[in-house]
């Protein structure tokens, strides 16, 4: 009887510990804006669609966290419609979604610069936006009535990673170093949030 009680205690302890140490996998969808025939912002043969796709792929490739699954809305040069993007996000029901973009301005090339975060009008999205704003210093935050923010049923932010018409930001975002550093910063926020 004592042996049976000991065995039952060990089994109960193992089951209890397996539940307390197992962590549910976090799912994050990364949307690389534009794609296919939609070039996005562009200057001097450098295209937004390529920059954001490269960064999205780097985020996924750099992920070493077994409790984090990164899913891309596109992983090649195709154009999923906005409805397809939000449909995929809503179907997957991730913890949150991040849409990557590169900004453009009609102003002179060096006047506009910096990182911008657009978020949904809810606390979860704003909290996520704050994390990105802290990581990418001197960034602006604001709500916006954009399809990906309006139609996603999960907390979602849209990141404008810099201005393509600003030569310094364009050169940085088009470079291997700039894309890797940007992907690492985004991934660090994902792992911290």
C-alpha positions in Angstrom: 0.0 0.0 0.0 2.8 2.4 0.8 4.5 1.6 -2.5 1.3 2.3 -4.4 0.9 5.6 -2.5 4.5 6.6 -3.3 4.0 5.7 -7.0 0.8 7.7 -7.1 2.6 10.7 -5.5 5.4 10.6 -8.0 3.0 10.4 -10.9 1.0 13.3 -9.5 4.1 15.3 -9.0 5.3 14.6 -12.6 2.0 15.6 -14.0 1.8 18.8 -11.9 5.4 19.8 -12.8 4.8 19.2 -16.5 1.8 21.6 -16.4 3.7 24.2 -14.5 6.8 24.1 -16.7 5.0 23.8 -20.1 4.4 27.1 -21.6 1.8 27.8 -24.3 3.3 28.8 -27.6 2.9 32.5 -28.4 1.9 33.1 -32.1 2.7 36.4 -33.8 1.8 37.2 -37.4 4.2 39.4 -39.3 2.7 41.2 -42.4 5.2 42.4 -44.9 3.3 45.2 -46.6 2.7 45.4 -50.4 4.3 42.8 -52.7 3.8 41.5 -56.2 2.8 44.4 -58.6 2.4 46.7 -55.5 5.9 48.1 -55.0 5.0 50.3 -52.1 7.2 53.4 -51.6 10.3 53.4 -53.8 13.3 55.5 -54.7 16.3 54.9 -56.8 15.4 51.3 -57.6 14.9 50.4 -53.9 11.4 49.1 -53.1 9.4 49.0 -49.9 8.0 45.6 -50.8 11.5 44.1 -50.8 12.8 45.8 -47.7 9.8 44.7 -45.5 9.8 41.1 -46.9 13.5 40.8 -46.2 13.0 42.1 -42.6 10.0 39.8 -42.0 12.0 36.8 -43.2 14.9 37.8 -41.0 12.6 38.1 -37.9 11.4 34.5 -38.6 14.9 33.1 -39.2 16.4 34.8 -36.1 13.7 33.5 -33.8 15.3 30.9 -31.5 12.4 30.9 -28.9 10.7 27.5 -29.0 7.7 29.0 -27.3 7.2 31.6 -30.1 5.9 30.9 -33.6 6.3 33.6 -36.2 3.9 33.3 -39.2 4.3 35.5 -42.2 1.3 36.8 -44.3 3.6 36.4 -47.3 7.1 34.8 -47.7 7.7 35.7 -51.4 7.0 38.5 -53.8 3.3 38.0 -54.0 0.5 40.4 -53.2 -2.1 39.1 -50.8 -5.0 41.5 -50.8 -5.7 43.5 -47.6 -8.8 41.3 -47.0 -6.6 38.2 -47.4 -4.1 39.5 -44.9 -6.6 40.3 -42.2 -8.5 37.1 -43.0 -5.4 35.1 -42.3 -4.7 37.1 -39.1 -8.3 36.6 -37.9 -8.3 32.9 -38.9 -5.0 32.2 -37.0 -6.0 34.2 -33.9 -2.5 35.1 -33.0 -1.4 36.9 -29.8 -0.9 39.9 -32.0 0.1 41.0 -35.5 2.7 43.4 -36.8 2.5 45.0 -40.3 5.8 46.2 -41.7 6.1 49.3 -44.0 8.5 51.9 -45.1 7.3 55.5 -45.2 7.4 58.1 -47.9 6.9 61.9 -47.9 6.4 64.5 -50.5 8.6 66.8 -48.5 12.3 67.3 -49.2 14.2 64.1 -48.7 16.1 65.0 -45.5 13.2 66.8 -43.7 11.2 63.7 -42.8 12.8 60.8 -40.9 12.1 58.4 -38.1 10.1 55.4 -37.1 6.3 55.6 -36.6 4.0 53.2 -34.9 0.3 53.1 -35.8 -2.0 51.2 -33.4 -5.6 50.3 -32.9 -7.8 52.3 -30.5 -7.5 49.7 -27.7 -5.2 49.1 -24.7 -3.6 45.9 -25.9 -2.5 47.5 -29.2 -1.4 50.7 -27.5 0.7 48.7 -25.0 2.4 46.9 -27.9 3.0 50.2 -29.7 4.6 51.7 -26.6 7.1 48.8 -26.5 8.1 49.5 -30.1 8.2 53.2 -29.5 10.6 52.6 -26.6 12.9 50.2 -28.6 13.0 52.6 -31.6 13.8 55.8 -29.9 12.3 59.1 -31.0 9.4 57.3 -32.7 5.9 58.8 -33.2 2.8 56.9 -32.1 -0.7 57.4 -33.3 -4.0 55.6 -34.0 -5.1 55.3 -37.6 -8.1 54.0 -39.6 -6.0 51.6 -41.7 -7.5 48.4 -43.0 -5.1 46.1 -41.2 -5.7 47.9 -37.9 -9.5 48.3 -38.4 -10.2 44.7 -39.6 -7.8 42.7 -37.4 -9.6 41.2 -34.4 -6.3 40.7 -32.6 -4.1 43.5 -31.2 -2.2 44.8 -34.2 0.3 47.5 -34.9 1.7 48.9 -38.2 5.3 49.9 -38.1 6.7 52.5 -40.5 10.4 51.6 -40.3 11.8 54.9 -41.8 11.4 57.2 -44.8 12.5 55.8 -48.2 12.9 59.4 -49.5 15.5 60.1 -46.8 18.8 59.0 -48.2 20.3 58.0 -44.9 17.3 55.9 -43.8 16.8 54.4 -47.3 20.5 53.3 -47.5 20.2 51.8 -43.9 17.0 49.9 -44.6 18.2 48.6 -47.9 21.5 47.3 -46.3 22.0 43.9 -44.9 23.2 45.5 -41.6 20.1 47.7 -41.4 17.7 44.9 -42.2 19.3 42.6 -39.6 19.4 45.2 -36.9 15.8 46.2 -37.5 14.7 42.6 -37.5 16.6 42.0 -34.2 15.0 45.0 -32.5 11.5 43.9 -33.6 12.2 40.3 -32.4 13.4 41.6 -29.1 10.2 43.4 -28.5 8.2 40.3 -29.5 10.2 38.2 -27.0 9.7 40.8 -24.3 6.0 41.4 -24.8 
